[in-house]
Amino acid sequence: EDRDVDVDSDVDDKDSGNGLSKRSHHNALERKRRDHIKESFNGLRDSVPSLQGEKTSRAQILNKATEYIQDVSRKNNADRQDIDELKKQNNQLEMRIRALEHAKQDGIFASRQNNSNDQELDVENDS
């Protein structure tokens, strides 16, 4: 009856120390992972103007961040369209300036001005 000794008991004793070590290592890694996730959510929260510094749930942080990103994207697209329109207007004005410069060099602009000045004088004399 004394021979009913658990043969694996020695192995269990050796592994139990190692098992605690593994468990504590796993717990430390898990804590580090959770802390990283928490810091990431806090960083995301602080990046959204409507949530800065507020205590909110993770779901709300994700929802508000999504709304904010969509809003910024819409504004960005509108700004791009405005820029494209302004570039077109700028090109048209530059073309008009070049045309006026060429006309001035060719003397066409001067003769047109003289004709319109003569017409203005005629109108004033008729009055």
N, CA, C and O atoms as a GROMACS GRO file, in nm:
protein
  508
    1GLU      N    1   0.082  -0.118   0.000
    1GLU     CA    2   0.000   0.000   0.000
    1GLU      C    3   0.087   0.125   0.000
    1GLU      O    4   0.048   0.228  -0.056
    2ASP      N    5   0.202   0.116   0.062
    2ASP     CA    6   0.292   0.230   0.062
    2ASP      C    7   0.352   0.252  -0.076
    2ASP      O    8   0.410   0.357  -0.104
    3ARG      N    9   0.338   0.154  -0.160
    3ARG     CA   10   0.395   0.164  -0.293
    3ARG      C   11   0.306   0.241  -0.389
    3ARG      O   12   0.344   0.262  -0.504
    4ASP      N   13   0.192   0.283  -0.346
    4ASP     CA   14   0.103   0.359  -0.432
    4ASP      C   15   0.148   0.506  -0.439
    4ASP      O   16   0.068   0.597  -0.420
    5VAL      N   17   0.270   0.525  -0.466
    5VAL     CA   18   0.326   0.660  -0.476
    5VAL      C   19   0.307   0.709  -0.619
    5VAL      O   20   0.327   0.635  -0.715
    6ASP      N   21   0.268   0.835  -0.630
    6ASP     CA   22   0.246   0.895  -0.760
    6ASP      C   23   0.381   0.920  -0.826
    6ASP      O   24   0.461   1.000  -0.778
    7VAL      N   25   0.404   0.851  -0.935
    7VAL     CA   26   0.532   0.861  -1.004
    7VAL      C   27   0.549   0.999  -1.066
    7VAL      O   28   0.660   1.051  -1.074
    8ASP      N   29   0.440   1.057  -1.110
    8ASP     CA   30   0.446   1.188  -1.176
    8ASP      C   31   0.457   1.304  -1.078
    8ASP      O   32   0.474   1.418  -1.120
    9SER      N   33   0.449   1.277  -0.949
    9SER     CA   34   0.449   1.386  -0.851
    9SER      C   35   0.578   1.467  -0.858
    9SER      O   36   0.574   1.589  -0.842
   10ASP      N   37   0.691   1.402  -0.882
   10ASP     CA   38   0.816   1.475  -0.893
   10ASP      C   39   0.816   1.566  -1.015
   10ASP      O   40   0.864   1.679  -1.010
   11VAL      N   41   0.762   1.517  -1.123
   11VAL     CA   42   0.753   1.595  -1.247
   11VAL      C   43   0.660   1.713  -1.226
   11VAL      O   44   0.690   1.824  -1.270
   12ASP      N   45   0.547   1.689  -1.158
   12ASP     CA   46   0.451   1.797  -1.131
   12ASP      C   47   0.515   1.906  -1.046
   12ASP      O   48   0.492   2.024  -1.069
   13ASP      N   49   0.595   1.864  -0.948
   13ASP     CA   50   0.658   1.962  -0.861
   13ASP      C   51   0.756   2.050  -0.940
   13ASP      O   52   0.764   2.170  -0.918
   14LYS      N   53   0.828   1.987  -1.032
   14LYS     CA   54   0.922   2.063  -1.113
   14LYS      C   55   0.846   2.157  -1.207
   14LYS      O   56   0.884   2.273  -1.223
   15ASP      N   57   0.739   2.107  -1.268
   15ASP     CA   58   0.662   2.186  -1.364
   15ASP      C   59   0.580   2.295  -1.297
   15ASP      O   60   0.552   2.398  -1.357
   16SER      N   61   0.542   2.272  -1.169
   16SER     CA   62   0.457   2.372  -1.105
   16SER      C   63   0.532   2.503  -1.090
   16SER      O   64   0.472   2.610  -1.105
   17GLY      N   65   0.660   2.498  -1.060
   17GLY     CA   66   0.739   2.622  -1.054
   17GLY      C   67   0.748   2.685  -1.191
   17GLY      O   68   0.736   2.806  -1.206
   18ASN      N   69   0.771   2.602  -1.289
   18ASN     CA   70   0.779   2.648  -1.427
   18ASN      C   71   0.642   2.695  -1.475
   18ASN      O   72   0.631   2.793  -1.549
   19GLY      N   73   0.538   2.625  -1.430
   19GLY     CA   74   0.401   2.663  -1.468
   19GLY      C   75   0.365   2.800  -1.413
   19GLY      O   76   0.302   2.880  -1.481
   20LEU      N   77   0.406   2.824  -1.288
   20LEU     CA   78   0.381   2.957  -1.231
   20LEU      C   79   0.457   3.063  -1.309
   20LEU      O   80   0.407   3.173  -1.333
   21SER      N   81   0.578   3.029  -1.347
   21SER     CA   82   0.659   3.122  -1.424
   21SER      C   83   0.593   3.151  -1.559
   21SER      O   84   0.586   3.266  -1.603
   22LYS      N   85   0.544   3.045  -1.622
   22LYS     CA   86   0.476   3.062  -1.751
   22LYS      C   87   0.350   3.145  -1.734
   22LYS      O   88   0.322   3.234  -1.814
   23ARG      N   89   0.275   3.115  -1.628
   23ARG     CA   90   0.149   3.187  -1.605
   23ARG      C   91   0.177   3.334  -1.577
   23ARG      O   92   0.110   3.422  -1.632
   24SER      N   93   0.275   3.361  -1.492
   24SER     CA   94   0.305   3.502  -1.460
   24SER      C   95   0.358   3.575  -1.584
   24SER      O   96   0.329   3.693  -1.603
   25HIS      N   97   0.434   3.505  -1.666
   25HIS     CA   98   0.483   3.565  -1.791
   25HIS      C   99   0.366   3.594  -1.884
   25HIS      O  100   0.358   3.702  -1.944
   26HIS      N  101   0.276   3.498  -1.895
   26HIS     CA  102   0.157   3.516  -1.978
   26HIS      C  103   0.073   3.634  -1.926
   26HIS      O  104   0.027   3.717  -2.004
   27ASN      N  105   0.055   3.640  -1.794
   27ASN     CA  106  -0.023   3.749  -1.734
   27ASN      C  107   0.042   3.884  -1.761
   27ASN      O  108  -0.026   3.983  -1.789
   28ALA      N  109   0.174   3.888  -1.752
   28ALA     CA  110   0.246   4.013  -1.778
   28ALA      C  111   0.229   4.056  -1.924
   28ALA      O  112   0.206   4.174  -1.953
   29LEU      N  113   0.240   3.960  -2.015
   29LEU     CA  114   0.219   3.991  -2.157
   29LEU      C  115   0.077   4.039  -2.184
   29LEU      O  116   0.055   4.133  -2.260
   30GLU      N  117  -0.018   3.972  -2.122
   30GLU     CA  118  -0.159   4.010  -2.139
   30GLU      C  119  -0.185   4.150  -2.083
   30GLU      O  120  -0.257   4.229  -2.144
   31ARG      N  121  -0.128   4.180  -1.968
   31ARG     CA  122  -0.143   4.313  -1.908
   31ARG      C  123  -0.082   4.419  -2.000
   31ARG      O  124  -0.140   4.526  -2.020
   32LYS      N  125   0.034   4.387  -2.055
   32LYS     CA  126   0.102   4.480  -2.147
   32LYS      C  127   0.016   4.502  -2.272
   32LYS      O  128   0.004   4.615  -2.320
   33ARG      N  129  -0.043   4.396  -2.324
   33ARG     CA  130  -0.129   4.407  -2.442
   33ARG      C  131  -0.250   4.494  -2.412
   33ARG      O  132  -0.286   4.581  -2.491
   34ARG      N  133  -0.314   4.470  -2.296
   34ARG     CA  134  -0.432   4.550  -2.256
   34ARG      C  135  -0.395   4.697  -2.237
   34ARG      O  136  -0.470   4.786  -2.276
   35ASP      N  137  -0.279   4.722  -2.176
   35ASP     CA  138  -0.234   4.860  -2.156
   35ASP      C  139  -0.211   4.929  -2.290
   35ASP      O  140  -0.245   5.046  -2.308
   36HIS      N  141  -0.152   4.856  -2.384
   36HIS     CA  142  -0.128   4.912  -2.517
   36HIS      C  143  -0.260   4.946  -2.586
   36HIS      O  144  -0.273   5.053  -2.647
   37ILE      N  145  -0.357   4.857  -2.577
   37ILE     CA  146  -0.489   4.882  -2.637
   37ILE      C  147  -0.553   5.004  -2.570
   37ILE      O  148  -0.610   5.089  -2.638
   38LYS      N  149  -0.543   5.011  -2.438
   38LYS     CA  150  -0.601   5.125  -2.365
   38LYS      C  151  -0.536   5.256  -2.408
   38LYS      O  152  -0.605   5.355  -2.432
   39GLU      N  153  -0.404   5.257  -2.418
   39GLU     CA  154  -0.332   5.377  -2.461
   39GLU      C  155  -0.370   5.415  -2.604
   39GLU      O  156  -0.383   5.533  -2.636
   40SER      N  157  -0.388   5.314  -2.689
   40SER     CA  158  -0.427   5.341  -2.827
   40SER      C  159  -0.566   5.403  -2.834
   40SER      O  160  -0.589   5.497  -2.910
   41PHE      N  161  -0.659   5.351  -2.756
   41PHE     CA  162  -0.794   5.409  -2.752
   41PHE      C  163  -0.790   5.551  -2.697
   41PHE      O  164  -0.859   5.639  -2.748
   42ASN      N  165  -0.709   5.574  -2.594
   42ASN     CA  166  -0.697   5.709  -2.539
   42ASN      C  167  -0.638   5.806  -2.642
   42ASN      O  168  -0.681   5.920  -2.653
   43GLY      N  169  -0.539   5.758  -2.717
   43GLY     CA  170  -0.481   5.841  -2.824
   43GLY      C  171  -0.583   5.872  -2.932
   43GLY      O  172  -0.590   5.984  -2.981
   44LEU      N  173  -0.661   5.771  -2.969
   44LEU     CA  174  -0.765   5.792  -3.070
   44LEU      C  175  -0.870   5.889  -3.018
   44LEU      O  176  -0.913   5.979  -3.089
   45ARG      N  177  -0.910   5.870  -2.893
   45ARG     CA  178  -1.009   5.960  -2.831
   45ARG      C  179  -0.960   6.104  -2.833
   45ARG      O  180  -1.036   6.195  -2.866
   46ASP      N  181  -0.834   6.125  -2.799
   46ASP     CA  182  -0.780   6.260  -2.793
   46ASP      C  183  -0.757   6.320  -2.932
   46ASP      O  184  -0.738   6.441  -2.944
   47SER      N  185  -0.759   6.237  -3.036
   47SER     CA  186  -0.745   6.286  -3.173
   47SER      C  187  -0.876   6.334  -3.231
   47SER      O  188  -0.878   6.406  -3.332
   48VAL      N  189  -0.987   6.296  -3.169
   48VAL     CA  190  -1.119   6.337  -3.216
   48VAL      C  191  -1.160   6.461  -3.136
   48VAL      O  192  -1.178   6.453  -3.014
   49PRO      N  193  -1.176   6.576  -3.204
   49PRO     CA  194  -1.204   6.701  -3.132
   49PRO      C  195  -1.323   6.694  -3.037
   49PRO      O  196  -1.317   6.752  -2.928
   50SER      N  197  -1.429   6.625  -3.073
   50SER     CA  198  -1.548   6.622  -2.987
   50SER      C  199  -1.531   6.533  -2.865
   50SER      O  200  -1.616   6.533  -2.776
   51LEU      N  201  -1.422   6.455  -2.859
   51LEU     CA  202  -1.402   6.362  -2.747
   51LEU      C  203  -1.281   6.394  -2.661
   51LEU      O  204  -1.257   6.327  -2.561
   52GLN      N  205  -1.204   6.495  -2.697
   52GLN     CA  206  -1.077   6.520  -2.630
   52GLN      C  207  -1.093   6.530  -2.479
   52GLN      O  208  -1.165   6.615  -2.426
   53GLY      N  209  -1.022   6.439  -2.410
   53GLY     CA  210  -1.020   6.440  -2.264
   53GLY      C  211  -1.145   6.385  -2.197
   53GLY      O  212  -1.149   6.376  -2.074
   54GLU      N  213  -1.246   6.347  -2.274
   54GLU     CA  214  -1.369   6.295  -2.213
   54GLU      C  215  -1.355   6.147  -2.181
   54GLU      O  216  -1.277   6.076  -2.244
   55LYS      N  217  -1.429   6.104  -2.082
   55LYS     CA  218  -1.435   5.962  -2.046
   55LYS      C  219  -1.548   5.900  -2.128
   55LYS      O  220  -1.666   5.929  -2.102
   56THR      N  221  -1.515   5.816  -2.224
   56THR     CA  222  -1.616   5.754  -2.310
   56THR      C  223  -1.584   5.608  -2.331
   56THR      O  224  -1.471   5.563  -2.309
   57SER      N  225  -1.684   5.534  -2.373
   57SER     CA  226  -1.664   5.390  -2.397
   57SER      C  227  -1.584   5.371  -2.526
   57SER      O  228  -1.576   5.460  -2.610
   58ARG      N  229  -1.527   5.255  -2.538
   58ARG     CA  230  -1.451   5.222  -2.659
   58ARG      C  231  -1.540   5.225  -2.782
   58ARG      O  232  -1.498   5.271  -2.888
   59ALA      N  233  -1.663   5.175  -2.768
   59ALA     CA  234  -1.756   5.176  -2.882
   59ALA      C  235  -1.784   5.319  -2.926
   59ALA      O  236  -1.788   5.347  -3.046
   60GLN      N  237  -1.804   5.408  -2.831
   60GLN     CA  238  -1.831   5.548  -2.864
   60GLN      C  239  -1.707   5.612  -2.929
   60GLN      O  240  -1.720   5.692  -3.022
   61ILE      N  241  -1.590   5.579  -2.879
   61ILE     CA  242  -1.467   5.631  -2.939
   61ILE      C  243  -1.459   5.589  -3.085
   61ILE      O  244  -1.429   5.670  -3.172
   62LEU      N  245  -1.486   5.461  -3.113
   62LEU     CA  246  -1.480   5.412  -3.251
   62LEU      C  247  -1.586   5.479  -3.338
   62LEU      O  248  -1.557   5.518  -3.451
   63ASN      N  249  -1.708   5.494  -3.286
   63ASN     CA  250  -1.815   5.557  -3.364
   63ASN      C  251  -1.783   5.703  -3.394
   63ASN      O  252  -1.797   5.748  -3.508
   64LYS      N  253  -1.741   5.777  -3.293
   64LYS     CA  254  -1.709   5.919  -3.312
   64LYS      C  255  -1.587   5.937  -3.402
   64LYS      O  256  -1.582   6.031  -3.482
   65ALA      N  257  -1.490   5.848  -3.390
   65ALA     CA  258  -1.372   5.856  -3.476
   65ALA      C  259  -1.412   5.831  -3.621
   65ALA      O  260  -1.362   5.898  -3.712
   66THR      N  261  -1.501   5.735  -3.643
   66THR     CA  262  -1.550   5.706  -3.778
   66THR      C  263  -1.622   5.828  -3.835
   66THR      O  264  -1.599   5.866  -3.950
   67GLU      N  265  -1.710   5.888  -3.756
   67GLU     CA  266  -1.782   6.008  -3.800
   67GLU      C  267  -1.685   6.121  -3.833
   67GLU      O  268  -1.700   6.190  -3.934
   68TYR      N  269  -1.586   6.139  -3.748
   68TYR     CA  270  -1.488   6.246  -3.767
   68TYR      C  271  -1.409   6.224  -3.896
   68TYR      O  272  -1.387   6.318  -3.973
   69ILE      N  273  -1.365   6.102  -3.920
   69ILE     CA  274  -1.289   6.070  -4.040
   69ILE      C  275  -1.374   6.094  -4.164
   69ILE      O  276  -1.325   6.150  -4.263
   70GLN      N  277  -1.501   6.053  -4.161
   70GLN     CA  278  -1.590   6.075  -4.275
   70GLN      C  279  -1.610   6.224  -4.299
   70GLN      O  280  -1.610   6.269  -4.414
   71ASP      N  281  -1.628   6.301  -4.192
   71ASP     CA  282  -1.647   6.446  -4.204
   71ASP      C  283  -1.523   6.512  -4.263
   71ASP      O  284  -1.534   6.596  -4.353
   72VAL      N  285  -1.407   6.475  -4.214
   72VAL     CA  286  -1.283   6.533  -4.265
   72VAL      C  287  -1.262   6.494  -4.411
   72VAL      O  288  -1.213   6.575  -4.490
   73SER      N  289  -1.298   6.372  -4.448
   73SER     CA  290  -1.286   6.328  -4.587
   73SER      C  291  -1.377   6.410  -4.678
   73SER      O  292  -1.336   6.451  -4.787
   74ARG      N  293  -1.501   6.434  -4.633
   74ARG     CA  294  -1.593   6.516  -4.713
   74ARG      C  295  -1.538   6.658  -4.732
   74ARG      O  296  -1.541   6.713  -4.842
   75LYS      N  297  -1.488   6.716  -4.624
   75LYS     CA  298  -1.431   6.851  -4.632
   75LYS      C  299  -1.309   6.852  -4.724
   75LYS      O  300  -1.289   6.946  -4.800
   76ASN      N  301  -1.228   6.750  -4.715
   76ASN     CA  302  -1.109   6.739  -4.799
   76ASN      C  303  -1.148   6.733  -4.946
   76ASN      O  304  -1.086   6.799  -5.030
   77ASN      N  305  -1.250   6.653  -4.978
   77ASN     CA  306  -1.296   6.644  -5.116
   77ASN      C  307  -1.351   6.778  -5.165
   77ASN      O  308  -1.324   6.818  -5.278
   78ALA      N  309  -1.427   6.847  -5.081
   78ALA     CA  310  -1.480   6.979  -5.118
   78ALA      C  311  -1.365   7.078  -5.141
   78ALA      O  312  -1.370   7.157  -5.234
   79ASP      N  313  -1.264   7.073  -5.056
   79ASP     CA  314  -1.148   7.161  -5.072
   79ASP      C  315  -1.074   7.130  -5.202
   79ASP      O  316  -1.028   7.222  -5.271
   80ARG      N  317  -1.062   7.002  -5.237
   80ARG     CA  318  -0.997   6.965  -5.363
   80ARG      C  319  -1.074   7.020  -5.482
   80ARG      O  320  -1.015   7.070  -5.578
   81GLN      N  321  -1.207   7.011  -5.476
   81GLN     CA  322  -1.289   7.066  -5.584
   81GLN      C  323  -1.271   7.217  -5.594
   81GLN      O  324  -1.260   7.272  -5.704
   82ASP      N  325  -1.267   7.285  -5.480
   82ASP     CA  326  -1.244   7.430  -5.479
   82ASP      C  327  -1.108   7.463  -5.540
   82ASP      O  328  -1.096   7.557  -5.619
   83ILE      N  329  -1.007   7.386  -5.505
   83ILE     CA  330  -0.872   7.409  -5.558
   83ILE      C  331  -0.872   7.389  -5.709
   83ILE      O  332  -0.814   7.470  -5.782
   84ASP      N  333  -0.938   7.283  -5.758
   84ASP     CA  334  -0.945   7.258  -5.902
   84ASP      C  335  -1.014   7.374  -5.973
   84ASP      O  336  -0.969   7.417  -6.079
   85GLU      N  337  -1.123   7.423  -5.916
   85GLU     CA  338  -1.196   7.536  -5.976
   85GLU      C  339  -1.110   7.662  -5.977
   85GLU      O  340  -1.109   7.735  -6.076
   86LEU      N  341  -1.040   7.687  -5.870
   86LEU     CA  342  -0.952   7.804  -5.864
   86LEU      C  343  -0.836   7.792  -5.963
   86LEU      O  344  -0.794   7.892  -6.022
   87LYS      N  345  -0.784   7.671  -5.983
   87LYS     CA  346  -0.679   7.650  -6.083
   87LYS      C  347  -0.730   7.681  -6.222
   87LYS      O  348  -0.660   7.744  -6.302
   88LYS      N  349  -0.853   7.637  -6.252
   88LYS     CA  350  -0.913   7.667  -6.383
   88LYS      C  351  -0.927   7.818  -6.401
   88LYS      O  352  -0.892   7.871  -6.506
   89GLN      N  353  -0.979   7.885  -6.300
   89GLN     CA  354  -0.995   8.030  -6.308
   89GLN      C  355  -0.860   8.099  -6.324
   89GLN      O  356  -0.847   8.195  -6.401
   90ASN      N  357  -0.760   8.051  -6.253
   90ASN     CA  358  -0.626   8.108  -6.262
   90ASN      C  359  -0.571   8.091  -6.403
   90ASN      O  360  -0.513   8.184  -6.459
   91ASN      N  361  -0.588   7.972  -6.461
   91ASN     CA  362  -0.541   7.948  -6.598
   91ASN      C  363  -0.612   8.039  -6.696
   91ASN      O  364  -0.549   8.093  -6.787
   92GLN      N  365  -0.744   8.056  -6.680
   92GLN     CA  366  -0.819   8.144  -6.770
   92GLN      C  367  -0.769   8.288  -6.758
   92GLN      O  368  -0.753   8.356  -6.860
   93LEU      N  369  -0.744   8.334  -6.637
   93LEU     CA  370  -0.694   8.470  -6.618
   93LEU      C  371  -0.554   8.487  -6.676
   93LEU      O  372  -0.522   8.591  -6.734
   94GLU      N  373  -0.470   8.385  -6.660
   94GLU     CA  374  -0.335   8.392  -6.718
   94GLU      C  375  -0.342   8.397  -6.870
   94GLU      O  376  -0.266   8.471  -6.933
   95MET      N  377  -0.433   8.320  -6.929
   95MET     CA  378  -0.450   8.324  -7.074
   95MET      C  379  -0.499   8.462  -7.118
   95MET      O  380  -0.454   8.515  -7.220
   96ARG      N  381  -0.589   8.519  -7.044
   96ARG     CA  382  -0.641   8.652  -7.076
   96ARG      C  383  -0.531   8.758  -7.066
   96ARG      O  384  -0.522   8.847  -7.150
   97ILE      N  385  -0.446   8.746  -6.962
   97ILE     CA  386  -0.334   8.839  -6.947
   97ILE      C  387  -0.240   8.827  -7.066
   97ILE      O  388  -0.198   8.928  -7.122
   98ARG      N  389  -0.208   8.703  -7.106
   98ARG     CA  390  -0.118   8.682  -7.220
   98ARG      C  391  -0.178   8.740  -7.348
   98ARG      O  392  -0.109   8.804  -7.427
   99ALA      N  393  -0.308   8.718  -7.366
   99ALA     CA  394  -0.374   8.772  -7.485
   99ALA      C  395  -0.368   8.924  -7.485
   99ALA      O  396  -0.344   8.985  -7.589
  100LEU      N  397  -0.391   8.986  -7.370
  100LEU     CA  398  -0.385   9.132  -7.361
  100LEU      C  399  -0.243   9.183  -7.383
  100LEU      O  400  -0.223   9.287  -7.446
  101GLU      N  401  -0.144   9.109  -7.332
  101GLU     CA  402  -0.005   9.149  -7.353
  101GLU      C  403   0.032   9.141  -7.500
  101GLU      O  404   0.098   9.231  -7.552
  102HIS      N  405  -0.012   9.034  -7.568
  102HIS     CA  406   0.014   9.019  -7.712
  102HIS      C  407  -0.057   9.130  -7.789
  102HIS      O  408   0.000   9.189  -7.882
  103ALA      N  409  -0.178   9.158  -7.752
  103ALA     CA  410  -0.254   9.262  -7.821
  103ALA      C  411  -0.187   9.398  -7.801
  103ALA      O  412  -0.182   9.479  -7.893
  104LYS      N  413  -0.137   9.421  -7.682
  104LYS     CA  414  -0.070   9.548  -7.653
  104LYS      C  415   0.058   9.560  -7.735
  104LYS      O  416   0.088   9.666  -7.790
  105GLN      N  417   0.133   9.448  -7.744
  105GLN     CA  418   0.256   9.449  -7.822
  105GLN      C  419   0.227   9.472  -7.970
  105GLN      O  420   0.304   9.539  -8.039
  106ASP      N  421   0.118   9.418  -8.017
  106ASP     CA  422   0.083   9.431  -8.158
  106ASP      C  423   0.018   9.566  -8.188
  106ASP      O  424  -0.006   9.598  -8.305
  107GLY      N  425  -0.011   9.642  -8.088
  107GLY     CA  426  -0.072   9.772  -8.108
  107GLY      C  427  -0.223   9.766  -8.124
  107GLY      O  428  -0.287   9.870  -8.139
  108ILE      N  429  -0.279   9.648  -8.122
  108ILE     CA  430  -0.424   9.634  -8.139
  108ILE      C  431  -0.496   9.698  -8.022
  108ILE      O  432  -0.596   9.766  -8.039
  109PHE      N  433  -0.446   9.676  -7.905
  109PHE     CA  434  -0.512   9.728  -7.785
  109PHE      C  435  -0.512   9.881  -7.788
  109PHE      O  436  -0.611   9.945  -7.754
  110ALA      N  437  -0.398   9.939  -7.829
  110ALA     CA  438  -0.388  10.084  -7.832
  110ALA      C  439  -0.486  10.143  -7.932
  110ALA      O  440  -0.552  10.243  -7.903
  111SER      N  441  -0.496  10.082  -8.050
  111SER     CA  442  -0.588  10.136  -8.150
  111SER      C  443  -0.733  10.118  -8.106
  111SER      O  444  -0.816  10.204  -8.134
  112ARG      N  445  -0.764  10.010  -8.040
  112ARG     CA  446  -0.900   9.990  -7.989
  112ARG      C  447  -0.931  10.094  -7.882
  112ARG      O  448  -1.043  10.145  -7.876
  113GLN      N  449  -0.832  10.125  -7.799
  113GLN     CA  450  -0.854  10.225  -7.695
  113GLN      C  451  -0.878  10.361  -7.759
  113GLN      O  452  -0.966  10.437  -7.716
  114ASN      N  453  -0.801  10.391  -7.862
  114ASN     CA  454  -0.818  10.520  -7.930
  114ASN      C  455  -0.956  10.530  -7.991
  114ASN      O  456  -1.021  10.635  -7.983
  115ASN      N  457  -1.002  10.421  -8.054
  115ASN     CA  458  -1.134  10.421  -8.115
  115ASN      C  459  -1.242  10.440  -8.010
  115ASN      O  460  -1.336  10.516  -8.031
  116SER      N  461  -1.230  10.372  -7.897
  116SER     CA  462  -1.333  10.385  -7.794
  116SER      C  463  -1.327  10.523  -7.731
  116SER      O  464  -1.431  10.578  -7.693
  117ASN      N  465  -1.206  10.581  -7.719
  117ASN     CA  466  -1.195  10.718  -7.666
  117ASN      C  467  -1.260  10.817  -7.762
  117ASN      O  468  -1.326  10.910  -7.719
  118ASP      N  469  -1.239  10.796  -7.893
  118ASP     CA  470  -1.300  10.883  -7.994
  118ASP      C  471  -1.451  10.873  -7.986
  118ASP      O  472  -1.522  10.974  -7.997
  119GLN      N  473  -1.501  10.750  -7.967
  119GLN     CA  474  -1.646  10.732  -7.958
  119GLN      C  475  -1.700  10.799  -7.833
  119GLN      O  476  -1.809  10.857  -7.836
  120GLU      N  477  -1.626  10.792  -7.723
  120GLU     CA  478  -1.669  10.857  -7.600
  120GLU      C  479  -1.675  11.009  -7.620
  120GLU      O  480  -1.766  11.075  -7.570
  121LEU      N  481  -1.578  11.062  -7.692
  121LEU     CA  482  -1.578  11.206  -7.719
  121LEU      C  483  -1.699  11.245  -7.803
  121LEU      O  484  -1.762  11.348  -7.779
  122ASP      N  485  -1.730  11.162  -7.904
  122ASP     CA  486  -1.846  11.190  -7.988
  122ASP      C  487  -1.973  11.191  -7.906
  122ASP      O  488  -2.060  11.276  -7.927
  123VAL      N  489  -1.985  11.097  -7.812
  123VAL     CA  490  -2.104  11.089  -7.728
  123VAL      C  491  -2.113  11.213  -7.640
  123VAL      O  492  -2.221  11.268  -7.622
  124GLU      N  493  -1.998  11.257  -7.585
  124GLU     CA  494  -1.998  11.375  -7.499
  124GLU      C  495  -2.033  11.501  -7.579
  124GLU      O  496  -2.103  11.589  -7.528
  125ASN      N  497  -1.984  11.510  -7.703
  125ASN     CA  498  -2.011  11.627  -7.786
  125ASN      C  499  -2.157  11.632  -7.827
  125ASN      O  500  -2.212  11.741  -7.842
  126ASP      N  501  -2.220  11.518  -7.844
  126ASP     CA  502  -2.361  11.512  -7.882
  126ASP      C  503  -2.448  11.560  -7.767
  126ASP      O  504  -2.560  11.606  -7.789
  127SER      N  505  -2.400  11.548  -7.648
  127SER     CA  506  -2.481  11.584  -7.531
  127SER      C  507  -2.486  11.728  -7.515
  127SER      O  508  -2.550  11.776  -7.422
   0.00000   0.00000   0.00000
